[in-house]
Amino acid sequence: MAHLGPQPGMTAQLIHTVAEIDCADRWANELPVLATPVLLWLAELACMDATATAVDGSQMTLGLSHSSTHLAPTLLGDTIVINATLTKVEGGTLEFTVHADDSNDRILSGIHQRAVVDRSRFLRRLESKRATHSRQAVAIAADHPVPTDPRSGGQR
């Protein structure tokens, strides 16, 4: 059977409970609510999940753009549901509609685009870029840890 690749109509749903590490007060803001960068990241994960089985193993998808609105705050401990639907495939560009809801409100609505690229070519380009830069590591401040992937049981 031929590999069809990503097709419009593919969907995914991601469910996530807001933890302390997801909150805006971890992102230089004083509010203990879901941070916008985390919400956008979760929306990207949902879009990736929608086409994960349709992207050939020699390929990968990379985020291109977000045009989304964070509509309402979500409290620590609340559970959010993020839905992504692939709406358009144009060449190597995938366009998704994405929305998210918490227990009270629609909290996100928008469009996300991803590019389908050749995995080995991208990794070679990345390695080449890495080789041209100094070997000096960039440290993330201990009080600003990177959120963990909710699909991995807390692992990065």
N, C-alpha and C positions, 0 to 999 in steps of 0.2 A: 504494500500500500504506500502511495506517495505521501511525503510529508507536506501537509498543506500550509503550515506556518500559521501565524496569528490571523484570526478572522474576526470581523466586526461581530459583536454580540457576546464575545467571551466576557465572563464576569468573575469576580472574586469578592469575598467578604472577609474582613479582618475584624476581630473583636479584641479589644484591649481595655484593661482596667488601669486607670490613671494612678501611677505610683509617684512617690516623692521625686524620683529622678526625672520624671516627665514634666515637672512643674516649672513655671516661669521664674520662680525664685531661685532656680538653679542656673538661670540664663540672665543674670544681672537685672532681675526685676523683682519686686517685692511681693508679688501675688502668688499664693499657693493654688494656682489653676494650671490647666494644661497649657504648655507653651506652644506657640504657633510653629516654631521650627520642628517640634516633635510631631505635631499634627500633620504637617506637610510630609515629613518622613514616613509616617504611618500610611498616608495616602499613596506615597510612592510604592511602599511595600505591597499594598493591595493591588496596585496596577501591575507590579511585577508578578504577583501571584496569578493574576487573570490570564497571563500568557505563558506562564512557566513551562507548561507541558507542550506548548506549540512552538517554542523557540528551539531550533536545532542545537544540539550540544556543542557544535562548533561556533555558535553565536552567543551573544549576550545582549541585554538591553541596557541602555544608559539614559539617565534623565536628561531631557532637553529644556523643558520649561514647565512652569506652573502658572496658571492664571486662576487663582483660587481666592476665596474670601473666607476668613475666619469669622463666623457670624455671632458666636456667643461663647462665654466662658464655660469651662467644664471643671467641676470640683475634684479635688484629690479623692480617690476612691470610687469615683463614678466609672461606669463602663461605657465605652463608646463602640459604635458599630460603623465601620467604614466600608462603603460599597464602591467598586470600580467596574466600569463597563467599557470595553474597547468599542469605540464608535466609528473609527476611521483608520484605514491602513493605506498609506500613500507612499509607495516606494518603500524605503526603510524606516519611515516615520509612523509611529503608532500614536493615536490620539484617544484619550480616555475621558469620560465624564466620571467625576468622583464626588461623592457626598458622604457626610458623616453626621451621626446623631448621637447625643448622649441620652440620659434617661428623661430629659425634659425638652430639648431643643434640637433643631438642625444646627450643627456647629460649623460645617464646612460645605461649600459648594464650589465646584470649579472644573477646570480642564487641566489635564497633565499630558505632556507629550514625552515619548521615549523613542530613542533610535535603536534599531537593530543593527549590530555591528559584528564583524568577524572577531571572535574572541582572541585568537592567537595574534592577529595583526594589532589589535588594541593593546594587548599585553606587551608585545615587542616595542610598541611606541612608548608605552609607559616606562618600560625598563630603560629605553634610550634617554627619555626625559630625566629619569632618576639619576642616570650616570652623569648627566651634565650639571647636576646640582651638587652642592656641598653635601658631605655625609653627615652634617650636623642634624641631629634629631630635633624635632619640634615637640616640646612637652605640653601636654594639656594640664592645666592647673588641677591639683588634687580636689579642689572644691567645685570643679566643673566636669564631672565624669561624663563620658559618652554614654547615651542611653543604650540599653541592650535590646536585641531583636526579640519582640514578644513571641515570635514563632519558634524560637530556639530554647525555650524554657529558661531564659535569663542569660544565655550565652551569647557572645558576640559572634 
